[in-house]
Amino acid sequence: MNTIRPSSLEAHLRRLATRKGARLMKSRVRNPDDLRFGGYMIVDAERNFVIAGGEPYDFALDLEDAKAWLEDMPDAA
């Protein structure tokens, strides 16, 4: 099975999000006990609102969840 380094996957997903008219944001929380630690959120680039990863708490997505969301999104017009 092909495994992609998390940093490579993150860079790929950031480019994909840009093509879809969104931004992939990573939590800046540094406390490993915080639920948001290491999490991601997808935000509409134009309107600046959360598309995915805002429920049940901010930055609730991991990279695989973000990948699934972005692959299902239509391309930006």
C-alpha angles and dihedrals in degrees: 000000000000113000123195121209111249092240091053092047091049091051091048091050092048090055091046091050090052090053089051093051094253141102128232108220126193123209114254093205111128099190110098090205092062114096090226094058110125093357131136138216131194114223130188104248096212102042098027097226129133115264097176138357098044097104135103084003136347116284092018096153128091120206094269092052090048090050092053092049094047095046090054095048119097118243118265115267 
